[in-house]
Amino acid sequence: MKDTMIETDKNNIDNVAKEWSKKISKNYEYKFISVLDYLRKKEMASDINYIEKNEVYNDFISLNYPHLIEYSEITKALKLKNQLIIQNSNKKIDEVIFGKFRSNKFGNFYHICNKYKFEDYKIEINKIINKILSDLKLIKGIGKITEEKLKLNGYRDIKDLIYHQKFGSYAKQFINILEQKKIKDLYEWIYKRKRSQSHPLLFLICNLIPLDKLLFIDIETLGLYTQPIILTGIARIKNNEIIIDQFLTLNLYEEPAMLFATISYINEDNIILSYNGKNFDIPYLDSRLIYYGILNESISNIHLDLFHFCKRLFKNRFPNLKLSTLEQFLLGLKRNIEVPSFLVPEFYYEYLKINNPGPLIPIIQHNKQDLITLIKLFLKLYENIIDFY
């Protein structure tokens, strides 16, 4: 009887999905000015209520009809927004979100800083170095076949090549860079030889520097590329703590000051880590910084985009490679407060319209959780790469 009921519900969900596919395009969020108005259409109300009441089948839906889950999440997010507006009526920003009003030569912005306990993880430096040195193909002129021949002749690692007549000079040069931990030179050398931005050795060498030199970055925007950035978040690990700094614009005129504060936080020796940041976050930051004349050229730091490493290691293991999917299926995390990224503009404009800080809360929480997830994903990738590469 129970199996029959489950099968019936699955069939109902299947019918709902088919009907919705006729009504809505996959990327409808970019084609409608107000998601809220769109969801209020009468013909969608019963479908939304049905999905919301059948949370037990979320896994089934997410695997077969991921867009139905999106619509359910939208309704939940919009309800949350209305609740937060009521709860925070007549309150000021610093009464709701703890932070400090700051200013620089470009104007004002709001700075939020949070610290969380971090359980230190063991970095096996010697193991990393041995993995690097064992790859003879890092030396110019050595391919797979040549490497096999050299290893058969007793050249176990790059150090053994120092006195080799043909490859000795390149081996000495590489070892000198490695011993001095010139990470940028080492990164460029490995990338030039491997021609892959997701090669495991590129990930491993970034563990040779102090943890506090790694900056995890995520941004929130009001749209695509020409629209303002409203929030930037930078996380770092220092003294067994995760320190998250967020820079918020309380109005659109504060964007230049917020951007300047963000870029001032990044030093030349920092390594940037992001998720899909090579395609989105960093180019977006570059374009806005150049637009305001804050920078004349792009950010040139070493940049590890964890998306590419996840694609290399976890492709076809999960429904998709969205950060939220990996958060759930790989890391086992669940968010208490969530707003889908494409709803961030609506939440922010609502805040501006009614001067109520409530809608800002889930935006800031979303950004903060993305950064925490990035750090945990970085650690998970390290475990996989150090053990299996």
Residue, then its C-alpha position, 0 to 999 in steps of 0.5 A: m500500500k505504501d509503495t503504491m502511494i509513493e508511486t502515485d505521488k511520483n506520477n503526480i510529480d511527473n505530471v506537474a513537471k511536464e506541465w511546467s516544462k510547457k509554461i516555463s523556459k529553463n532560464y526564466e529568471y533572466k526573462f522576467i523582471s519580477v520573480l515574485d509577480y511571476l510566482r503569483k500567477k494563479e495557474m502556478a499556485s497549486d503546483i507550488n503548494y503540491i511540491e512544498k507539501n511533498e518534501v519527502y520526495n526532494d531527492f527524487i525531484s532534484l535528480n529528475y526535475p531540478h527546476l521544480i526544486e528551484y521553484s519550491e526554493i523560490t517560494k520559500a525564499l520569498k516567504l522568508k523575505n516577507q518574514l524578515i521585513i516584518q521582524n526588522s521593521n523600523k530597525k537600523i542596519d547595525e541593529v540587525i547586522f553587526g558591523k562597522f560603517r567605514s570609509n576610504k577615499f572613494g566613499n562609505f561602505y559597511h564592513i562585517c567581520n566574523k570569526y569561526k573556530f577552525e580545526d587545523y588540518k595536517i599538511e604533508i609538505n614532504k609528501i607534496i614535494n615528493k609527488i612534485l619531484s616524482d613527475l619527470k615530465l615537468i622537465k622540458g623534453i621529457g614526455k611519458i615514454t622518455e619518463e618511463k625509460l629514465k625511471l627504468n635507468g634509475y632516475r626516480d625523481i627530478k633530483d636524480l636528473i641534476y647530473h644528466q647530460k641533457f636534462g640536468s640544467y632544467a632539473k637544477q633550475f626547477i629544484n631551485i624554484l621549488e626549494q625557494k618556494k617561489i610559488k608563482d614561478l612554480y605555478e607558471w612552470i607546471y601550468k606551462r608543462k601540463r596545460s591544464q588549470s585543474h592539474p593536481l600539482l597546481f593544487l598541491i603547490c598552493n599548500l606549500i605556503p602559509l594558510d593565511k596567504l590563501l584568500f577565498i573570494d565570493i561576490e554578490t551582484l545585481g545581474l550580469y557584468t554591467q550591473p553593480i556588485i553589492l557585496t564581496g566576501i573574503a575568507r582566510i584561515k589564521n591562528n586556527e580561525i576562519i576570518i570572514d570579511q564582507f564588504l557591503t554597499l548600503n546604496l549603489y553609490e557606495e560600490p566604488a568604496m566597497l570595491f577599493a576596500t576589497i582590492s586593498y585586502i588582496n596582496e601580491d603574494n596571496i593566492i585566490l580561491s573561488y568556485n567558478g571565479k575564473n569565469f565570473d567573480i574575478p572578471y566581474l571584479d576586474s570590470r567594475l574596478i577598471y570601470y571606476g578607474i580603481l585599477n588599470e589592469s586585471i588582478s594577477n594573483i595565482h587563482l585556483d578555481l575549485f570548480h575545475f578541480c571538482k569537475r576533474l575529480f567528481k564529474n558524473r558522481f553527482p546530479n551536477l557540479k553546483l556549489s550547493t549540490l556539492e555542499q549537500f552530497l559531498l560535504g553533507l552540509k545543509r543551510n538554514i537560511e538560503v536565497p537563490s543567487f538569482l533572487v539576490p537582486e530582488f532582495y536588495y532592491e526591496y531593501l532599497k525600496i522600503n529602507n528595511p535591512g531585513p532582506l539583506i540578512p539572507i544575502i549576507q548569510h548566503n555569501k558567508q556560507d559560500l565562503i565556508t563551503l569553499i574552505k571545506l571543499f578545499l580541504k576535501l579536495y586536498e584529501n582526495i588529491i594527496d591520497f590518490y594522485 
